[in-house]
Amino acid sequence: MAPAAHSTTPAAAPVPGVLTGIITDAQTGESLPGASIYVHDLKKGTISNDKGIYRITNLNAGKYLVEITYRGYSTIIETVTVNGETQKDFAMKEAVVENEEVTVTGVSSATRIRQSPQPVEVLKREQLFNVSATNAIDALAKTVPGVNGLSTGPAISKPFIRGLGYNRVVTINDGIRQEGQQWGDEHGIEIDDYSIQRVEVLKGPASLMYGSDALAGVINIITQRPVAEGHITANVLGEYQSNNALRGFYGDAAGTKNGFSWNVYGSYKGAEDYKNKYDGRVFNSKFYNKNFGGMLGYTGTWGYSHLLVSNFDQHIGMIEGDRDSATGSFIKALPGGDESIATHEDFKSITPEIPYQHIRHFKVASDNNFVIGKSNLDVTIGYQQNQRQEFGNADEVNTPDAWFNLKTINYALRWHLPATQNWKTTIGLTGMSQSNTNEAEEVIIPDYSLFDLGGFVFTQYHKNKLSLNGGIRFDSRHVNGKPMDVDNQLKFTGFTRNFSNVSGSAGLSYATSDLVTLKFNVARGFRAPNLAELASNGAHEGTNRYEVGANDLKSETSLQVDGGFELNSQHVSLETSLFYNHLSNFIFYEKVQGSAGTDSILTDPNSGNELNVYRFDQNNANLYGAELALDIHPHPLDWLHFRNAFSYTRAQFVNEVDGTKDIPFIPAARLFTDLAVTILPKGKTLRNLHMNLESDYTFKQNHPFTGFNTETGTPDYWLINAGIGGDFVSNGKTLFSLRFTAYNLGDVAYQNHLSRLKYTAVNNVTGRMGVFNMGRNFGIKLNVPLDFIWN
């Protein structure tokens, strides 16, 4: 028999893979139209049609972690192997509790949260819709155990994770590290909460993936991602809050067709002065901000490329808390150095009075993923400019006293090696180039430039019930502080510092059964000192401090151990996490003593106020604590949930500082309880009616940092909140969603331990020190979603 002839015809190009199937109800077998099917690593998804059929095209052969979600049903997360046209059907069960999520934070590729050794919390847009807050960080602090906000009024809140904040927390927004003067007490983050689609919070050192500064954890905020193929969607949202007459508006529109994606959005929010029963209206707590942005992108078999733009603009009043000595009423500054008592008209405006801040944050980013054989290369580059102006002169209201102009370029290359049966490995290079200039007369930090470069290797292993991950990283940071003369005198001496360090982590997750998962993780992280700590020399407005930096500060390093377990059963869900964190060279500020042994005091040449002089110092420290979340949902009463969340952090210096070992800005323990009822999951007019009653108890903080009279203890307080809302539907489609909330129903006057307004001036009439938090507040939110098939 003659051998077969060899063909000389060239081999055909590989056929793009297709993933298709049908989404059904596991109990009835009925199809589920409108289910979402999403592949996080590809940022690509679709929606099942009226017969429950879905289809995702242009997939290369390989393994993909696929997430299927449908309102009222438990999320399905499954790894699917695609080779040519692949059919995979999914049968969904009605949800008892939502206990399965995907995370992309701190890992090399999309991973089930159950397989992540580090504690990760995920919040979706629907959950944030149910929360009434005045900024993005306050919304997280109300929802996620272990997350708090260091606040200066309703518009400024800095994220703290397990008692650590400032530059120790890295905020990621759409793949780019947010850079906006994080060192300042009165500097919040410049992200519009209405635009948030999803938030992931990683607790614990994450320097391995993100480099210097991710010592406490990462908050990953996603505001823009492509919508389902063949769809055009839109949302219109409105909000009103009664306490400060907050009014907010948001709108977006997005579409995807044949791989091309686009998205545009815009928002506006404004608020008058808030009130509480002790202070009445709090003068100059008003603010307003606007934001707009968009995305253009394309996804093909070669990968994807997205261009993202945002522009955030905010005006914030700065609360000084000065009052009339005879009446206790708030006073406002007038031209010529005069003052007057603030009136009703002053409280009702949303335009801030002197002093106030004007912040502008522009960002453009290119997010790309390229298929190279069986591997993938992520390439991300971003540019952002943060301009922060501070106005404090009533005689020149349009002339900024201080003006920080920060420009940052971020870059990252991550090569995902071909996945094997059990292993996924990523090699990466990330970094940052940054420069800051002072554009006004008042300066507290010098002009400077900074350059970061770091490389890492990270690997994940999963087989059956066991998941392991870990890696190592080396980083180098070069800082150049420039000499500066102010009023013909040398204020800042030029300096150059280089910091380098090694980070690493190793952890495991083990499912002992379908119900219980054990987790353990150990991580080493580091943080280089920021410019304020290294070189500040000036009055820090709003803090009553004159701050002096120390050029010889060392890097902070952290060694943290995490352990916990998760239990998910038909009746109970339980998550526990214990942590211990040892920090070497923890940086803090302390009061400077003069030659006579008394406090060193300088007079601010601009305001004429006498200010205590503080300098930055270092000490070793230990932090430990726990978070516990318990959800009781007794079957068959699946519509009833009794949720409880407890968080506790304790922190001490190794050596005493001015007679105390307690560390500043450590949040008090908190117990949050929520009794919720969700009914009418398939109602024809009103669907997913959700009613809840919350008990929010914050324990007293009797371990303040009393050194140098920095902090005082804070009493406990108990807030009662409530809410009701649902979806109004017609022919199975949501016309609009409506949510009513009531916050602090008892109108309790309280001060959060992390509120900086607690330390404003004493009211001589009442004898109470500082300004109190917001009183009773009713809120309403309306969201109108639109979805069209793009033929």
PASEKOL-592343 format. One record per residue (C-alpha): residue in one letter; x, y, z. Coordinates in steps of 0.2 Angstrom, whole numbers, plus 5000, padded with zeros to 4 digits. Example, Ala and Ser with C-alpha at 12.3 -4.5 7.8 and 13.67 -1.06 7.14 Angstrom:
<rs>
A506249785039S506849955036
</rs>
This chain:
<rs>
M500050005000A500750174995P501050305008A499950445008A500550594999H501050745010S499950905007T500851065002T499351175007P499851285021A499051245038A497451345041A497551485055P496851435071V494951455073P494551585086G493651495101V491851515106L491051485123T489251455122G487851375132I486251405141I485851475159T484451385168D483651385185A484351225193Q482651185201T481351215187G482451195172E481751365165S482951475155L483651635164P483651775152G484751925157A486051825166S487851905166I489351795160Y490951885163V492851835160H493851955172D495551925165L494951975147K493752115154K492452035142G490751975144T488951945138I487151935143S486051785140N484651815128D482751785130K483051595129G484451595142I485751565128Y487451655129R488951665117I490651735119T491751745103N493551775099L494251675113N495951595111A496151415117G496451405135K495751405153Y494651545159L493851585175V492051625171E490851715183I488951695180T487851815190Y485951835191R484951935203G484251825217Y485351675212S487051615219T488551665209I489351525199I491251535197E492051405187T493651375177V493151325159T494351255146V493951325128N494551245113G493651285097E491751295099T491451245117Q489751225125K489551245144D487851255152F487651325169A486151285181M485951425195K485251405212E484151535221A485351625233V485351595251V486851705254E488051785242N489651695247E490651675231E491651815222V493051845211T494551945215V495852025204T496752125218G498452055224V498451905212S499251865195S497551825187A495751825192T495451705207R494051645218I494051735235R493951565243Q495651525236S496451685241P497451665257Q497351855261P495751935267V494852015252E493152105252V492152145237L490752275235K489752285220R488752435213E487152365219Q487752355237L488452535236F486752595230N486052535247V487252645257S486952825261A488652915262T489453085257N491053005249A491752845243I492852805258D491452835270A490352715260L491752585262A491952615281K490152585284T490152425275V491852335276P492452275294G494252335297V494152485285N493952665293G494052835287L495152975294S493953125291T493953315291G492153345288P490953255276A491953275260I493653225266S493953045271K495652955270P495652765270F496352665285I496452475285R496752395302G497352555310L498552605296G498252745283Y499052885274N500352815261R500252645269V498652615260V498752615241T497152655231I497052585213N495752665201D495552575185G497252495185I498152655190R498852695207Q497952855213E499252985218G498553145226Q499553205241Q499053065252W500253125266G499053265271D497853245285E496553355276H496853275259G495553145253I495453035238E494953115221I493652975215D491853005212D490852875222Y489352875209S490552815195I491052655205Q490552495198R491552385209V492752395224E493952265231V494852285248L496352185251K496852185270G498752165274P500452205266A500252205247S501952275243L502352115233M501152165219Y501152355221G502852405228S503152535241D501752605252A500452455251L500952415269A499152405276G498252355260V497452405244I495852475239N495552435221I494152545213I493452505196T492452635188Q492552585169R492452425160P491652365144V489852315144A489152155136E489452125118G488052185107H487252295120I487052485124T486752525142A486352685151N486052735169V485352895177L485552915196G484953045207E485153075226Y484553185240Q485053185258S484053295271N485353345284N486453445272A485253455257L486553355248R485953335230G486853225217F486653175199Y487553045188G487352985171D488252865160A488052775143A489152635136G489152505122T490052365114K489952305096N491052185087G492352205100F492352395100S491852475117W491452645123N490852725139V490552905144Y489952965161G489753125171S489253175189Y488853325200K488653335219G488353475231A487953495249E487653635262D488253645279Y487753485289K487053495307N486953405323K486053435339Y487553505349D488353615335G486853665325R487453695307V489253665306F489953815297N490953785281S490653595280K489953625263F490653565247Y490253525228N491153425215K490953365197N491753235187F491753165169G492653035160G492552895147M493352745139L493752685121G494352505118Y494452355107T494452175111G495052035099T495851865098W497551955101G496952035117Y496252205122S496752385122H495752515132L496052705134L495252785149V495052965154S494353055170N494353235176F493853265194D493553445201Q493053485219H492853635230I492853595249G492553705264M493853685278I493053675295E494053775308G492753775322D493053955328R491554025338D491054175346S491554175365A489854245371T488554155361G489553995355S489054035337F490253995322I491154145315K491654175298A493154285292L492954445283P494054555273G495254675283G495454545297D493654565304E492554425309S490654405310I489354275316A488854155302T487054175297H485654065290E486154125272D487954075275F487453895280K486253865265S487553895251I488553755244T489953875239P491353865252E491954015262I493754055267P494653935270Y494353815257Q495153695245H495053675226I495653505220R495753455201H496353285197F496553235178K497053055173V497252965157A497752785156S498152645143D497652475149N498252335137N498352145136F499252055122V499151865118I500951805115G500751615111K500051535126S500551675137N499951855140L500752025142D499852155152V500552335148T499852485158I500352665158G499552815165Y499752995168Q498953095181Q499053275187N498453325204Q498253515208R497753555226Q497453745230E497153805247F496353975249G496354065266N496454255264A494854345265D495654495257E496154395241V494854255240N495454205222T497254195226P497854025233D498954025248A499653855244W499653765227F500353585225N500553535207L500953345207K501253255191T501453065190I501752935177N501352755182Y501952605172A501752415173L502252265163R501652095169W502051935159H500851795163L501751635159P500851485150A499651405163T500051225167Q498751095175N498951175192W500151325191K499951505186T501551615187T501751805183I503351905181G503152085182L504052255182T503152415189G503552585194M503252775195S503952935190Q503353085200S503753275202N502953405213T503053595212N502453725223E501553865213A501053985228E501954075242E501553955256V502553795256I502653655268I503653525257P504953565244D504853535226Y505453365222S505653225210L505453035213F505752875203D505152705208L505652535199G505252365205G505252185199F504252035206V503851855202F502151785209T501451615207Q499851525211Y499551335213H497851255215K497351075215N495850995222K495551075239L497251165241S497751335235L499451405237N500251575232G501751675235G503151775228I504551895230R504952075225F506352195225D506052385224S507152545222R506552725225H507552875221V507053045229N507753215225G507153355236K507653525229P508353675238M507153815240D507253995245V505754085253D505754275256N507654265252Q508054145265L508453955263K506953855269F507353685261T509053615259G509253505244F509453315248T509453155239R508952985246N508852805239F507752675247S507752495242N506952335250V506352165248S504552105249G503751935250S502251835254A501751655256G499951585260L498751445258S496951415257Y496251235261A494451185259T494251055272S492451025265D491151105254L490751205269V492351255277T493951345271L495451375281K496651515277F498451565282N499551705275V501251785280A501851935271R503352055272G503052235265F503852405266R503552585264A504852725260P504552885270N503553015260L504153195257A503153275271E504053155283L505753185275A505753365272S504253465278N504653635285G503053745288A501353765295H500153625291E498553715289G497053635298T498153545310N498853685321R500553605319Y502253675312E503053515305V504853485302G505453335292A506953215295N508053175280D508753025289L507152925291K507252745287S505952635278E504552555287T504452365286S503052255291L502952075295Q501152015296V500351855299D498451815295G497451675299G495551635298F494251525291E492551535282L491051425285N489551435272S488051325276Q486251325272H485851415288V487451505293S488951595285L490451645296E492051725292T493451755304S495151835302L496551865315F498051965312Y499752015320N500852145312H502552195318L503152365311S504952415311N505352595310F503552655311I503452845307F502452965318Y502653145323E503153205340K503153375349V504853465349Q505453545365G506453705366S508153735375A507253775391G506353605391T504653685386D503653665370S504453735355I503253865348L503253965332T502154105325D501354075308P501854225298N500254215288S498854185301G499854255316N499354095326E500554015338L500953845333N501753695342V503253625332Y503253445328R504553335320F504453155313D505253015322Q505252825322N504852675334N504452495332A502652445334N501452295336L499752285329Y498452145331G496652125330A495152025323E493752035311L492151925312A490651925301L489151815305D487651795294I486151695300H484951645286P483851505292H483251395278P481851395272L481651575278D482951625265W482151795264L482751835281H484551885286F485351925302R487051995299N488352035312A490152115309F491452145323S493152225321Y494452265333T496252335332R497552365346A499152445342Q500652495353F502452555352V503752445358N504552585368E503552725377V503352885368D503153035381G502352915394T501252805382K501452655371D499752685362I499852735343P498852875336F497352855324I496852685329P494952655327A493852595341A493152425341R491452415332L489952295331F488752315317T487152215316D485852215302L484152135302A483652125283V482152055274T482152035255I480451975247L479651975230P481151915220K479951885205G478652015208K477752085192T477752265197L478852275213R480352165214N481752125226L480952235240H482352255253M481952315271N483352325285L483652395302E485452425307S486252435324D487952515323Y488852515340T490652595342F491552555358K492452685367Q494252715363N495152725379H496952695372P497252855363F499052925359T499153045374G500953085370F501253275367N499353295370T499053225353E497453135356T496053115369G494952965373T493252945364P491652895372D490652755364Y489052785354W487652685346L486752735330I485152655323N484852655304A483552595293G483152575274I481852515262G481952495243G481652395228D481552375209F479952435199V479752325184S478652305169N478652155157G480152085167K481252235164T481752355178L481052525175F481952605190S482652565207L482152665223R483052665240F482552765256T483752775270A483752845288Y485452865296N485652905315L483752895319G484052945337D484953105332V486453055343A487753185345Y489453095343Q491253115338N492152975329H493952945336L494652965318S493753135316R494953275315L493553395319K493653325337Y495153435340T494453605334A494153745347V493153725363N491453805363N491553915378V489653925381T489453735382G491253685387R491253545373M492853535363G492853515344V491453485332F490253335332N489853215317M488253225307G486553205315R484953125309N484953115290F483653045278G484152995260I483352945244K484152875229L483352845212N484252745198V483552715180P484452585170L484252565151D484852415140F484652405122I485152265109W486452345097N485952265080
</rs>
